[in-house]
Amino acid sequence: MKFKYLLIISFSLGVIITLILGLISYPTYGLIGVKKWGYPFHWLSQVVYPGARINVNWSNFIIDLLIWIIVSLFILKILEIIIRNLKK
């Protein structure tokens, strides 16, 4: 597979994984009254009171996105190598 297509697929997977993990609650030990979401870095947070807005930490979002793009690219490349070796 061409590297350009691997980048497109890994970018798409990175976006999907980042958004799905934004639904998972981030453990906030010691912080009472704050909810956080995202993994490995929380990029959504909300103070717990009625009518509170959800805040987006864009730097953590971009870091999460880059991490999951790199992980996806690595896994896709390994799968490509395994499939290529199985065909021989």
C-alpha positions in Angstrom: 0.0 0.0 0.0 1.3 3.4 -0.8 2.4 5.6 2.1 0.0 8.3 1.1 -3.0 6.0 1.6 -1.5 4.7 4.9 -1.4 8.3 6.1 -5.0 9.0 5.1 -6.3 5.9 6.7 -4.2 6.4 9.9 -5.4 10.0 10.1 -9.0 8.9 9.8 -8.5 6.2 12.4 -6.7 8.7 14.7 -9.7 11.2 14.5 -12.2 8.4 15.2 -10.3 6.9 18.1 -9.7 10.4 19.6 -13.4 11.3 19.4 -14.5 7.9 20.8 -12.1 8.2 23.7 -13.5 11.7 24.4 -16.6 9.8 25.7 -14.5 8.0 28.3 -14.2 9.6 31.7 -10.7 10.6 32.8 -9.9 9.7 36.4 -9.6 12.9 38.5 -8.1 11.8 41.7 -8.2 14.7 44.3 -10.3 17.0 42.1 -13.8 17.2 43.4 -16.4 18.9 41.3 -14.6 18.5 37.9 -15.4 16.0 35.2 -12.8 15.3 32.5 -12.9 13.1 29.4 -10.3 11.9 26.9 -7.4 9.5 26.9 -4.3 9.5 27.4 -4.7 13.3 28.0 -8.0 14.8 29.0 -9.2 17.3 26.5 -12.7 17.9 27.6 -13.5 19.2 31.1 -16.6 20.5 32.9 -17.1 22.0 36.3 -20.0 20.1 38.0 -22.8 22.6 38.5 -26.1 23.2 36.6 -25.6 24.9 33.3 -21.8 24.6 33.2 -20.1 24.6 29.8 -17.9 21.9 28.6 -14.4 23.3 27.9 -12.1 21.9 25.2 -8.4 21.9 25.8 -7.2 22.1 22.2 -3.5 21.4 22.9 -4.4 18.1 24.6 -6.8 17.3 21.8 -4.0 17.8 19.2 -1.5 15.7 21.2 -4.1 12.9 21.6 -4.8 13.1 17.9 -1.1 12.9 17.0 -0.6 9.9 19.4 -3.5 8.0 17.9 -2.4 8.8 14.3 1.1 7.4 15.1 -0.3 4.3 16.8 -2.6 3.7 13.9 0.1 4.1 11.3 2.4 1.8 13.3 -0.3 -0.9 13.5 -1.3 -0.6 9.8 2.4 -0.9 8.8 2.8 -4.0 10.9 -0.4 -5.5 9.5 0.9 -4.7 6.0 4.2 -6.5 6.6 2.4 -9.5 8.1 0.0 -9.8 5.2 2.9 -9.4 2.7 4.8 -12.2 4.4 1.8 -14.5 4.5 1.4 -14.2 0.7 4.9 -15.5 0.1 
